[in-house]
Amino acid sequence: MSTSRHLDHAPVENYVIRGSHSGTGPGYTLEAAAVRICEDISELRHDGGISDEVHTTVTVLPQQGMLEIRVLGLESEADPDRVIGLNLLTDLFVLASMHNTASMDERIPPQFRMRILLIDADHTPYAALLGTAVGDLDIEHTDTNTARDNDIP
């Protein structure tokens, strides 16, 4: 009981999720992150985490600050309880989170947002994951009036 009262007062606005491959500056733009995520997806496929029948497309939507990953080749009929699809969505989200930075303070935008879609043979999305990042929290003292390098004016 005392633990939950303590957690209720934690100053979460001072924390950030910082992916192990994230950073700031020219080498860490949304486009650069997308290239590295494509390389990570290839490595995941090589290690057996994605079957050869599954195809992925990574798209950068800069005006939206969005990274989109489309997954084709999983059929909703072959995975009716979505276990395989949800595991793949989670794996891709965790993988992409390693390249993202997201403050717990909503006044500071994340480096990018993610939209991961499972697409059936008719090119219709049937499952998705939308979010920013997952990972360990680090303390960060930031000036909330300072914009990130990749902020949209």
N, C-alpha and C positions, 0 to 999 in steps of 0.2 A: 504494500500500500504506500509506504513512504517513497519507494522508488518512482512510482507513477506521478506522485505530486512533484517530485524533483524534475522529472522529464517535462512536465507541463510548463515549467518556467525556463526551459533551456532557450537561449537566444539564437534560434535557428537562422536568423537573418545574417549572422556572421559566418555562416558555413557555405561551402561550395563543394560540388561534386566535380573533381578534376580527373579526367581520364588519364591513364598512364602514358598515352601517346598524344595528349593535347598540348597546346601551347598558344602563344600569341605571336603576331607578326606575319610577314610575307609567306613563310613556309607552313602556316597553320590556318590558311583560309578555308572556307567551306569546300572549295574546289580541290585544294590539296588534301583535305581530309577524305574527300570522296575517292581520290586515287588510292590513298592508303587503305581505305576500307575495301576497295575492290581487290587489292593485294591480299588482305586478310581473308576475304571470302574465298579467294583461290586457294589459300593455304588451308582453310577449313575444309574445302572440297577435297584437296589432296590428302588430308588426314582422315577422310571418311565421314566427316560431319555433314556433308551434303552429297546426295547421290548424283550420279551422272545424268539422270533424267530430269533433274531440277535445274532450271535456268534462272539466273538473277540479272536484274538490270538496276544499276545505280544511277539516279538522276539528281542533278543539282537544280534547285529552284531558288535562285539567289534573291529575287524580289520578296520571297516569302521566308527567307532564311531557313529553307527546308531541304533536307536530304531525303529522297524517296528511294526505297528499295522495293522492287517488284519481284515476286517469286512465282514462277510458272513451272508446272510439271507435277505439282501435288494435286491430286484429284480429291474433291470433297467427298465423293462417294466411297473412295478407298480409305478415307480417314474420317468416318462419321462422327466420332467423338472428339476430333480435332487434336488428339494427343501429339501426333507427328508434326502437324502444322504449328501448334502452339509452342512446341519445343523449338522448332526452327525459328519462329518469330522471336522467341526469347533469346536464342543464341545470337541471332543477327543484331538484336537490340543491345545486348551486352557487348558484342564486338564493336559496334558503332559508338557506344558510350565511351569506349577507351580513347576516342578521338575528340570528345566533347568536353566542354566546361559549362557548368550550369550552377548559378547561384541559387541558394534557397530564398533569397530576397527577390521577389518577383519584379522589383523595380529595375533590376539589372537583367537584360535579356540573355538567354543562353547563346553559346557560340552558334548552334543550329538546333532546329527541331527535327525529329525523325518521323517519317510515315513509312511503315513497312506493310505491304499488301501481299496476301496470297491470292493468286489469280487462277481461275479454272480454265479449262480448255476452250470455253466460249469467250475468254478474255473478260470475265466478270469477277470482280473482287468478292471473296466469300469470307475472309477473315483479315483482321488488321491489328496493328499495334501503333499507337500514336503517342509520342512523348518526347522527352528531352534527354534524360540520362539516368543511369543506375550506377551506384558505386559507393565507395567509402567517402565519408565527409572529411574535409579539411577546414580548419579555421582560416578565415581570410578577412582582413580588415581592408575594406575597399571604400572609396569615395563614391557614393551612389550617384553623384552628379557627373562622374567621368564615364563617357561612352566608350564602348569597345571599338576596336579598329574596324570591325566588319559590320557595325550598326548601319541600318538604312536611315538616311536623313529624313 
